[in-house]
């Protein structure tokens, strides 16, 4: 089979249309259409279908996509067998949890840029469940997130337990969240429902039969901290993300649990896929910076 047709197929999916794929591949749209038609003929099944004005993957096309991505990574690895570490190149897709990206990853990204300047890094901040699902469906190369579930299909590198802490402004530090069966007239300021530490906090409140005034959902951790410091409510966050504010006294820690509650930070990839030089370099940078 002509490998160029598989590359064209992958490019159409990534770019979203035949026309955009043609621009990226520096060819005509008719050439892209012809290569897709030839590929479908070779495979004996359709990989795209027209829905309205859009071309979308067929069920067979969706099954083919992760195999084609693996094929292109293998080709990239073959090209780099004789290359030195300084010549690590290619594309690398990384998804990172928001708190980890903001507070743990800057040093990693700086080191990675020094060690792999030719790599085209695509970085996206999403929640941990979305990262895990993207890894399982092979829609991203690496995920840096907090462990959710026990997925045997993922190869994981662990980067320590991250302690969680309940914080409030100095004006709200009188509330006691260790007592059962009570209503506390304060807002809980946090991000989306799939946030791992939000789920731990809300589950603990249910066990203790504690209710709050309401929940304020914000995407940015910095915005959450500013609102908490402004006396608008309390939040439950990784300690490393509020360490500066706790040290300065801008935020205060509230008693919440007799034992430390924590989440596991990790870097993972699909266990069945080839680790490219770019992936290995990124993991090495994480180990150097985060231990």
Secondary structure, 3 states (H helix, E strand, C coil): CCHHHHHHHHHHHHHCCHHHHHHHHCCCHHHHHHHHHHHHHHHCCCCEEEECCEEEECHHHHHHHHHHHHHHHHHHHHHCCCCCHHHCEEEEEEEECHHHHHHCCHHHHHHHHHHCCEEEEEEEECCHHHHHHHHHCCCCCEEEEECCCCCCCEEEEEEEEEEEEEEECHHHCCCCCCCCCEEEEEEEEECCCCCHHHHHHHHHHHHHCEEEEEEEECCCHHHHHHHHHCCCCEEEEEHHHHHHHHHHCCCEEECCCCCCCEEEEEEEEECCCCCCHHHHHHHHHHHHHHC
